[in-house]
Amino acid sequence: MVFQLLRLSIDISDNEFNSIYPADIELLAQKHWTPVQVAKAASEFLANHPGRRVLDIGSGVGKFCMIGAAHTKGYFTGIEQRQHLVDLSTKLSVRHNLNNVKFIHANITCIDFRDYHSFYFYNSFYENIQPYGRIDDTVKLDIQLYDQYTLYMTEQLHRLPIGARLAGYYASPTIIPQSFQLIDSLHYGRLTFWEKVF
């Protein structure tokens, strides 16, 4: 039902959407999963043309990708290093007939950003420097990994062609290459929209 409503551009609450998840995943929603209204706004910006390929950097349980897939004409890919979250996201997207979304179990350093037009980043690397409130203990977390992942993402973004788009949620502007220009910000500045201009 939630995806039917999203396809019709009817507002739904986060509680309604998060009810598709198992209880233990639902409990993590407030800290780790993108709010519905943020996902809708970000996906509209990133998938501004039909068929735009959008990469979610650290897709977790796939909430942003699935909302974007239902709400726009873009094609969404989530990259996530926790296999059980990839499995859950894939299962839910198949169950709800979301044909323009897929999830990849891999580390971000294995991804060539040039395969995509647009990018969503909800500061998924922050877990490496935040000692409390982690999703689980199934992956290695370390401050050096935070630096490694951030540097890789910044370098990949810098190599993209002009017109590439990025939406950051709770993302520090210091990690955005200077070749990107701030286009807009929403949700009290927590959601920022960027476009590569040189």
Stockholm file with secondary structure:
# STOCKHOLM 1.0

chainA/1-198         MVFQLLRLSIDISDNEFNSIYPADIELLAQKHWTPVQVAKAASEFLANHPGRRVLDIGSGVGKFCMIGAAHTKGYFTGIEQRQHLVDLSTKLSVRHNLNNVKFIHANITCIDFRDYHSFYFYNSFYENIQPYGRIDDTVKLDIQLYDQYTLYMTEQLHRLPIGARLAGYYASPTIIPQSFQLIDSLHYGRLTFWEKVF
#=GR chainA/1-198 SS CHHHHHHTTCCCCHHHHHTTSCHHHHTTHHHHSCCHHHHHHHHHHHTCSTTCEEEEESCTTSHHHHHHHHHSSCEEEEEESCHHHHHHHHHHHHHTTCTTEEEEESCGGGCCGGGCSEEEECCGGGGGTCCSSCSCSSSCCCHHHHHHHHHHHHHHHHTSCTTCEEEEESCCGGGSCTTEEEEEEETTTTEEEEEECC
#=GC SS_cons         CHHHHHHTTCCCCHHHHHTTSCHHHHTTHHHHSCCHHHHHHHHHHHTCSTTCEEEEESCTTSHHHHHHHHHSSCEEEEEESCHHHHHHHHHHHHHTTCTTEEEEESCGGGCCGGGCSEEEECCGGGGGTCCSSCSCSSSCCCHHHHHHHHHHHHHHHHTSCTTCEEEEESCCGGGSCTTEEEEEEETTTTEEEEEECC
//
